[in-house]
Structures are given as C-alpha cells and as structure tokens.
Amino acid sequence: MLLAPPETSRALRTIRHDADLVVVGGGLAGTCCAITAARAGVRVALVQDRPVLGGNASSEVRLWILGATSHLGNNNRWAREGGVIDEILVENVFRNPEGNPLLVDALLLEKVAAEPNITLLLNTAVHEVVPGEAGAIAAVRGFCPQTSTLHELRAPLFCDASGDGIVGFLSGAAFRQGAESRDEFGERFAPALASRELLGHSLYFYSRDTGRPVRFVPPAFALKDITRIPRWRQFNSREHGCKLWWVEHGGLLDTVHDTERIKWELWQVVYGIWHHIKNSGRFPDAENLTLEWVGTIPGKRESRRFEGDHILTQHDVVEQRHHADAVAFGGWAIDVHPPEGVFSAAPGCTQWHAKGTYPIPYRCLYSRNVPNLFLAGRIISASHVAFASSRVMATCAHVGQAVGAAAALCGRHGLRPRDLLQPARLAELQRDLLRTGQHIPGLQLDDEADLARRRAAISASSELRLAELPPDGPSRPLTTPVAMLLPAGPGPFPAATVRADVARPTEMVAELRHSSRPENHTPDVTLERRVIPLAAGEDQPVTVRFDRAFPDERYAFVCFLANDAIALRCSERRVTGVLALTHQMNPAVAKSAVQSPPDGIGVDTFEFWQPQRRPGGHNLALRLDPPLAAFSATNVVNGVARPTRRTNAWVADPADPAPHLTLRWPAPVAIARVEIVFDPDHDHPLESVLMGHPERRMPFCIERYRLLDDAGRTLAAREDNHQGRNVLILERPVETRSLRIEVAAPGANVPAAVFEVRCYAEANP
Ligand SMILES: Cc1cc2nc3c(=O)[nH]c(=O)nc-3n(C[C@H](O)[C@H](O)[C@H](O)COP(=O)(O)OP(=O)(O)OC[C@H]3O[C@@H](n4cnc5c(N)ncnc54)[C@H](O)[C@@H]3O)c2cc1C
C-alpha cells in the first residue's frame, strides 16, 4: 500500500537557531574559533558546507597543517602557534604519527563534539545574509541538502571563516582581490602595477603499492601530452599527496566562481600525471602501484581578502612590526606562486622568509564596515604580499582562536568587534588569549587572578646548572657549520669545551654570534671569532673562550665553521630551551642556506641555521665553565610559556632523583584550578598528514606528575600525559599553604622541565 504524502506544504523545512556567535566555515580557522569561544561560555553555531571539518587540512584535500615553524626550514625557533591548534597537533601526532588524513578528520570532529556549547551544522552551505540595523548582519541562512532543511542562524556576532568570504561578500564588507601595486603600501615585493593574478587551486592524489602488477586505463579526459606541463620531468613514482603542491591551476581565472571548471582541469592534469607514471614506460617501479585516492574538492589558496582597520603588509611581516593590539603571530615565508601554476615554466613558488615571527594585530580580524563581522583564516585584512605568509593553516587557526576569545569578550560586555580596541578591553583580550595558551610575541601574562604569580614563593628540589652535555652520542663530521643555541647573559659567556676528532693538523674556527633583535634566533651579528690550531688526534677537548659580555638576556650561538678534518662528539642529552643547529637549507621552503633576495624587493639577506629532525639533531657534547644558570624555578611564574629570548623554563638537575616544585603562600589560599604547562616542543612543526613522525610523545613533555597540598594529600595525578597544557579542576577547592608538584623526568636523557604554573581560586576564573 502506498503511503499518502504526509505534507501539504512544499516549503522547505526551516529551523531557526539563536546563538551568541555564528561561525561560517569549518576550516581550521572556523574550528579553532568555535572551540575557543565555546570553552569561554559562548553559544556557538558552526556551519560547514562539507561533511567533515578542517577545510584544506581535512581528508578531502589533505594538506599538512603548517605555520610559523615552516617545516623547520627557517630561523623561527620554538614558533609553533599554541592554544587550540597546538592541542590538536600534539594530539594528532600522539594518535596518528603516520599522518593518516582520515584520523585528522576524526580528531577535529571529536574536539568539536566535545563542546556542549557548539551546535555543528555539517553539509550546510550559507548562501544568504539577512541584513540588520546600521549595516550589521541579523542572520545568515544555509541549506543542508542531506536533510532538505533550511537553517536560519541569528546572533549578535558573526565570524566569516569560509575562505571565500561568503558572509562578508553578501553583507557588503569591503574586500580586495588580486595583487596591490607596489605604490599602494610601498611594498617592494609587490608588482609595479596592480593585477588580478591570484594563487591557484590544487588537487592531489595518493598511490599505494598493491604487491602485484596493476594496469591503469586513463579516463578519456586525462591529459594526454604530459609535456604541456613544462616541469613534467619532476614527476616520479614516489611522490604523491601534498608533496605535489605545485600541481596548481586557476590563478588567472576567477577563483570563486570558476572553481568547478578549475577542478575539472586539475582532474585532467592529475589523471594525466598518473597515466604518465603508469604507462610511459619511464617508471618500472610503478608496476604494482594503484591510484588509491584522487581529491574531489580542490584546495583553494586565494580569493577575497576583506578590509579591517589595519591591512597587514610586507612591512609588518619583514620588519616584524610591533602592534599594541597583537593577538596572534605569523612566520611562514612570503610565498607567492606563478598564476599559471603547473603550466608555468617558472619555479612553483618564491619564498622569502623574515628573520623571525611577526605579530598579527587585532585590527586585521574584523570588517571595517560591517560592525558585527569578524574575519578569520585566509580572508583576514592583509595585502596580497602579506597574505602570502599569513594564509597557512596554523596561522589561520591561531587567528581563529583570537577571534573566538574576542567574541567571548564582546559577549561578556555587550560590545562589538571594534569596541575591543579600548586599551582596557584589549588588555583583557590579550590576557584571555595568553591564559588559554596562545603565544603572542613580546607579551607576558600578568594575570591578576593567578595566585602563583602574584603571591607564591617558588622553590624547586633542584635547578639545572648546565655544566655539561655528556659525550655519549654519535660523532658529527663538521662538513657543514654547526652551532649550539644557548641561553646567555647578562654577563660574560662561559668558556665552552667541545670534543673533537681531528684527522690532520688544522684550524678550528669558532664564532660567538647573536641576533640583531633579541627576540629573534637568526645569528646575524658575529660578536667574536676564534681560530684554534689543532693537532691530529681523537677525542680532544677544545676550549673556546670569548671575551664578550652580554648586556641582557638573549640566546647566543656558539658556531663551529665547516672543516672536513674535524668531527665533533655529540650528546644524547636533550634539554628544554637548548638546541643544536646546522647552517643548512631546507629545500621544501628555501633555495639556499643563505637567503639571497634580488636587490630592491624589501627582503633581508641572512643565513638559515636550523635544527635537524629527531632522531637526529643531537646536541654537541659540551662543557661550560661557569655553568649556565638559566633554568630557575621562578621561571614558571614569569608569564611566558615557551623559550623566547630566554628559556622561560624550570629545568631540574638531571641527577635529581625526585624532581619537584613547591609553591608556598604566607597564609592558606583556596585553590580550585591549577594549570601546568609542560614542554610539547614548540620547535617541532608536527605536520599533520603524509610526513610521519618518529615519536608519538614529545620527548621533553612530562608524562607522570602529581599535585599535593600542605598535608601531603594528592589533589590530582596523571600517569599518561602527552599534552603541553594541563588544566586541572580540583574535585573540591582546597585550602592550603603550599602546593607541591612532583614530576618524573620524561626520559633518561631528558631532565624534567615546566614552563608555567598558575593557580586560581575559582574553577573558571
Ligand atoms: C594546494 C594548497 C597548498 C597549501 N599548502 C599549505 C601547507 O602546506 N600548509 C598550510 O598550512 N597551508 C597551506 N595552504 C594554505 C591553506 O590551506 C589555506 O590558506 C587555509 O586552508 C585557509 O584556512 P581557512 O580556514 O581560512 O580556509 P579553509 O581551509 O578553506 O576552510 C574554509 C571552510 O569553509 C567552508 N565553506 C566555504 N564556503 C562555505 C559556505 N558558504 N558555507 C559554509 N561553509 C563554507 C569550506 O568548505 C571550508 O571547509 C595551501 C593551500 C592550498 C590550496
């Protein structure tokens, strides 16, 4: 029997949602914005037009999440972003060190589903803006074809994190597309004349070895003549996924409205490449390979950029300009691509790095003319040149977190985005961000509610005085220059003794360097040079003495220049805030070990000195006389939770059998919440897909710890921590005169370290 049609009306089912903040776009910017706001008590509606979250980081596109760490290929030390994106990246590498993109989807979905304040609408495309009063947005509407439902979302605040800026576009927000002329902002890397040229889209494929021969018959639309791609000789049977980022197209088209056309043309290219690999006869090792996955949604790089009260430019990036309203930072290179993409004979990209990270001001994160519209992700207020740096996903996520916190603050005080520029509100915003783990260069958290920083006396069972990194590691030939990055000053730098294997009589050249800006880690100032004659012989102690005294605290570089007659002994010991560097080039993000831009493009010439990835990257075996005292217990309340110009960490003596910190108050205090920040290795980029990582836990991060009150009662304990930031809400607030934090060293060769301890009387201060 046929059922009678149940409805008489043929209008779409419509559901109305009332929220405090509507976030459109569930890429990393929108996702991190929504999570941040929701954790601050904001009722968030997150609308995403696709089935999963993550945008270009999702399994639909499969890009690795990167930011200021830039694949470890620049001089931005300890520059992973912090906050929600850090929690996600650390968790991803713990669960998914192999970089399976499906697991990235699952993790993002889990994180959002865990927030009761988030209403998540997947498969829902926003297509309409309902105008409100005085140019504001009253609501947005989105359609979900899976449920044939129209959603109307009302809120006082909106965040456009949609990549193409659908909300900004429909609401009349001022925007730009294409490259500005050099004269507009005085950006010397910009083209002489403004142009419509854009960065294009890309589609990727994954291949898999099936263990037996696989035949491939290309679809009729596949590109037949691979030589139409000028760089076709670069294709090989081993590279797939986002390693082929340069399979790019569409920069000369309309990257908003022509996306379906661009996708078809990219499919032609992708299947054409695979046809070439399988059927040209040039790749016998591709015999057993099959095409496992081809992208169906192109990754978009550039379309609209919206105007805020400040437009980020090349000057902000290269000069690392200070902004009083800094709320996030960037650090990827200015990375522009030829608009012809894969059909260009030119290199796939030109990347120019700055000497350090740069602050991103809050004024770039809201529309200058739509009063209740925040901007997050690649659409923030930036020139084409600055966008070429700020567009990477960890930077977008960090910006998203700033917007989430700003929306919470607006909600608390009944304000709109621009109102937060009042100095008192801005200070509150920066405080809220630092509290939740966001790193903002140059800022330290001075939290009036924090009982640890304001009122506790801090002591420790021991403090590392770095006298030795023992010579128990491999020997390292000095075929390329090597340096130790060590905390220095104020005062003279200690005598440093290395152990050298010397093949023939020679001279060792050592230099003491530092960075022209104390917050940077680019060794662009050579303070002293020593030339030390060496006789042939194994395992010789060689002492380098420098006369120079440092006027302030900053990192010093003890550099040993290349000499093929010398090998230096290394150490297995790894210490928070101490790194070995190599003067080298990372071909993924640079063309040589010295950045040498053409004259007149407004970019600096400098050397790259970078750590090598673990399991390599051993410290040099070293004795320091007098020992370095840069790891004091009081660092845990200095308001900075990663190394900057100083270590900012308490590090215990490696010989300490029971390392612990003690916080003491003159009178009992009530504590309901304790936050502890361990070392999740902010230097490591933690690429989310494809690459794979040798470890699931960051080696500096403490796994086991417990908290005790003044009566020795255990308040909290963890046996299996792998996150940097640990928030402990006590079952019942405790009255105590002291807090003892007992920690176990994370490894035999890694002493225990803590960056930050904060205590609050309230569970949610
Ligand atoms: C090929 C390629 C290579 C790149 N390489 C890297 C790299 O190696 N590392 C890196 O970090 N970055 C890289 N980038 C840059 C980076 O991926 C983007 O700039 C970044 O994804 C922007 O983040 P977002 O959150 O603003 O946008 P997206 O990641 O694009 O997310 C926006 C989301 O909004 C959704 N959306 C769009 N319209 C609507 C609508 N109307 N309604 C609801 N939802 C909507 C989209 O589906 C999408 O999921 C690359 C980009 C491309 C394309």
The ligand as a Gaussian input file, in Angstrom:
#p B3LYP/6-31G(d) Opt

LIG

0 1
 C       47.264000      23.440000      -2.576000
 C       47.475000      24.258000      -1.386000
 C       48.659000      24.112000      -0.677000
 C       48.806000      24.764000       0.526000
 N       49.862000      24.435000       1.309000
 C       49.730000      24.651000       2.632000
 C       50.522000      23.948000       3.548000
 O       51.397000      23.162000       3.186000
 N       50.300000      24.166000       4.872000
 C       49.361000      25.055000       5.301000
 O       49.185000      25.207000       6.499000
 N       48.618000      25.752000       4.445000
 C       48.746000      25.545000       3.126000
 N       47.949000      26.185000       2.239000
 C       47.096000      27.307000       2.675000
 C       45.909000      26.885000       3.474000
 O       45.464000      25.597000       3.158000
 C       44.726000      27.840000       3.352000
 O       45.122000      29.166000       3.269000
 C       43.888000      27.616000       4.617000
 O       43.258000      26.364000       4.485000
 C       42.917000      28.677000       4.893000
 O       42.218000      28.309000       6.073000
 P       40.733000      28.722000       6.235000
 O       40.237000      28.086000       7.484000
 O       40.623000      30.170000       6.065000
 O       40.029000      28.116000       4.945000
 P       39.682000      26.665000       4.502000
 O       40.667000      25.670000       4.965000
 O       39.466000      26.746000       3.023000
 O       38.324000      26.410000       5.235000
 C       37.164000      27.117000       4.912000
 C       35.988000      26.198000       5.085000
 O       34.802000      26.935000       4.875000
 C       33.888000      26.131000       4.178000
 N       32.948000      26.977000       3.462000
 C       33.178000      27.679000       2.340000
 N       32.052000      28.304000       1.948000
 C       31.109000      27.989000       2.845000
 C       29.736000      28.320000       2.962000
 N       29.138000      29.088000       2.068000
 N       29.031000      27.830000       3.998000
 C       29.635000      27.029000       4.911000
 N       30.931000      26.681000       4.831000
 C       31.667000      27.163000       3.820000
 C       34.768000      25.313000       3.250000
 O       34.188000      24.113000       2.871000
 C       35.997000      25.063000       4.087000
 O       35.922000      23.842000       4.758000
 C       47.812000      25.645000       0.975000
 C       46.664000      25.866000       0.224000
 C       46.492000      25.158000      -0.945000
 C       45.231000      25.314000      -1.698000

